[in-house]
Amino acid sequence: MSLILASGSPRRKELMALITPDYTVITSDVDESQIKGETPAETARALATAKCMAVAKEHPEDVVIGCDTVVDCNGEIFGKPANREDAVRMLHALSGAEHKVHTGVCICKGEQCETLVATSVVRFYPIDEALIQQYADTEEPYDKAGGYAIQGTAALFCEGIDGCYYNIMGFPVSRVAALLKKF
């Protein structure tokens, strides 16, 4: 038996290494555009489950971890920005407001499957227009849900957090470690 992380995210790989260095990465080819839940949190769970199951189907003897993170801005899901205009739109919506970050986690081995959704609440200061434009000109917003990296320059925007910081990065380390104990 081995441990497989069904994610190519560099942040998830780095955070998984806090739990154990002994794992491999195998990404899924799930079409995320076809997966929706009744709420943003349930969408995160459904996406994580689909990614996990796609890899677990090919590796039934192994423990597979699938994750997906969405930013919930007043019930609207902010995924990865499609382009600069989309990133700017998201940053305007998040500026001076509170939003939620949901990370769905699914862990499977054979027929055994466990899921969870970790939710953190993030409050942003009002972001100056020049800073929004400057940030949108960097590479940082474009491969992250909500168009920002809390561990990067977006730390300047953050007024406060309720919940797990690592969840905002896309991998709630302590919750994943606790769930892994069931396997």
N, C-alpha and C positions, 0 to 999 in steps of 0.2 A: 504494500500500500504506500502511495505517496500523496503529497499535498499539492494541489494545482490551483493557482490563482488564474481565474478566467478573465483577465484584464491586462491590457497593454499599457495602462496608465503608469507613468513613471512615479507619480505620487503614491499610488497604491502599492507598487513594488517596494518603494522605500519604507512605507509604513508596515507592510507585511513582514519585512525583515525585523521589525521590533518584536514580533511574536516568535518568529523562527527564521533562520537563514536557509532552512531545508525545504524548499518548495520550487516548483517549476511554473512557468507561465505558458498558458495556451489560450489564445484569444478565440472568441466565438465569431461566427459570421451572421449573427442575428440581425434582421432588418428592424431596427428600433422604431422606425416610423409607423410600423403596423401595431405597436403595443401601447395600449392606453388603459389606465385604471380609472375608477370612479372619482378619485381625488389625486392630487399630485403625489401624496405619500404612497398611495396604492400603485400609481404609475411607476414610482421608483422600485417598489417591491416586485411588480410584474416584470420590469426590465431586468432586474437582477436575477430573477428566477429563470427567465428565458435564456439569459447568457449562461447561467450555471448549468441548466438542463442540457443545453446544446453541447457543452463540453463533457458533462457527466455521462451522456449517452454513449460517447466514444471511449470513456474511461470509467466503467462501472465499479472497478475495484479500488478506485482512488477517491480521496476526499477532494471535492471541488468547491471553490468559493467564487461566487459571482456577485458583483456589486454594480449599482448604478446610482448616480446622484442627480437630483433635480433641485433647482431653486424655485421656490413657490412665492411669487409676488402677488399677494391678494388673490390666490387661487389660480393664477396663470403660471404655467410652467415655462421657466426660462432654461433652455438647454444651452448647448454651445452656440455662440453667435454664428450666424451664416456668413456675415461680412461685417465691415466696419460700421455701416449704418445700423445694423442690428445690435452690435456691441454698444454703440452710443445710446440707442433706444433703451436698452436694458439698464445702463448706468444711470440714465435720467430717472427711470422708474425707481431704482434702488436708492437714489440720492435722498438723504434726509428722512428715510423711512425704515421700517422694520420689515424683514422678510424671513422666511423659513428655508432651511436647507434639509432635504430629506435624502438619506442614503438607504437604499434597500440592500439587504444582504441575504443571499441564499447559499446555504451549504448543503451539499448532497454527497451521499455515498451509497451507491446502489439504489435501493428503494427508500432509504432514510433521507428525509429532506426537512430542513429547518429554515425558517425565514424570520427576519425582523426588519423594522424600519427605525432608524435613529433619526431624530429631528433636533436640530439646533435652531435657535432664533438669533438672527444677526441684525444689529441696528447700525445703519450708516449715518455719519454726519452728512449735512448737505455738501455735495461735491461741487467745487468751483468749475464752471464751464470750461475754462482753459485746461484744468487738470483732466476732465473727462476726455477732451480732445487729444491731449498729450498721451493719456493712457491708451486710448484707442489706436494710437499710432505705434504702439509697441506690439510685440507678439503675444504678450501675456494673456489677454482676454480670450483668445480664439480657440483654445482647446479645453475650456473650463465652463461648466454649467454656470449660468448667470453672468458670464463674461468677466469674471474676476478671479484672482488668486489671492485668498486671504493670507497666504504665507509669503506673498510677494508685495509688490507696490500697493496693492489694495489694502494692506495693513493701515495705510494712511487714511482710509475711508471709514474704518471700523470704530464705532463709538462703544460697542459692547456686544457680548455674546452670552446667551443662556444656552447651556448644553455643551456638547463635546466639540472642542476645537478641531480635532482630527476628522470628525464627521464632515465638517465644512470642506476639508481637503479631499473628502470622498471615501474615507475608510475609518469607521469608528473602532479604533484599535481595541479598546477594552471590551466592547460588546462582541466583536468578532472572536477575540480570545476566549471569552466566556462561552460563546456558542460552540466553538470548536471542541470544548471539553465533553460535549455530548457524542463525539465521534470516536 
